[in-house]
Structures are given as C-alpha cells and as structure tokens.
C-alpha cells in the first residue's frame, strides 16, 4: 500500500548504513546498505507499523507531508 508519510533518509557513520526515519510514526525506522534499500525497507516497515497499530487498537496518524521541523 502507498502512504504519504514523510521519510527522512541519511547516512549514519556509526551504523555504516543509510537510515530512513518516518517522523510521524513514533519509532518507525529502517536501514539499508544503499539509499534505495533504506527507502524500500522503510516502506515495508510503514506497512508493518500500521498493521501493528491496528491490531493494538492504537490511533494511526494522518499523513501531513513535509514537516516544518524536519
């Protein structure tokens, strides 16, 4: 499924990997050896995050797009 959440991708020297964070979904992040891999993994993790939230009866934030503080 396609969602419209902002995804921030950056290189982490500490992890020696690209990190993809989804600021609107607390704790939702992924990594990858390449920028593209981190982004692909983030899209999968968004699906899993939302599926888990539904199972637990938690609210799912409405995507806002680009965040002012990101």
N, C-alpha and C positions, 0 to 999 in steps of 0.2 A: 504494500500500500504506500502511496506517496503522501507525505506530510509536509507542512510548510514551516517547520521549526528551523530557526537559525542554527547553523552548525559552524563552530569555530575550529579551524584546523591549524595546528602549529607544530614545529619541530621541538622535541624535548631532548636536550643533550643527556640529561640524567637517565632517561629511559632508552635513549638511542632509537627513537621511533617517533612517528608523527602521532599526535594526539588529536582526537576530534571530540569536542565537548558540545553538548546541547544544553545551553544555559537555562532554558525554560522548563527542562525536565530534570529536577534535582538528582545528581549522581549519575546521570546518563552520559557516558563517555566510552570511547573505543580507541584503539590504536592500530597502527599498521606500519609496515616497512616503507611504504610509499604514501604520498598524499592521497592518491586514489584509493588505495587499500583502506586507509583510515576512514575516508569518507564512506566507502562501501560498507565497512563494518559498523559505522555509526548509524546508517540507515537501517541495518538489521537490528541493532540494539534499540533504536526508537520503537520498532515494532514490538520487541520483547518487553520494553519498559511499559508501553501502553497496555499490552496483554496482561502483564502482572498487575498493573494498577486496576484494571477492570476486575480481575479475579479477587482482589483485595477490597473492592468497593471504594477505591480512592478516586478523587477528582482528577480529571485529565485536563491540563491547561489548554486553552485555545491558543493556537499559534499566533504570535503577534508579529512575526517577521523580524526585521532588523531591530535590535535593542539599542537604546540610547547609550547604555553604559558598557556595551561590549566592545 
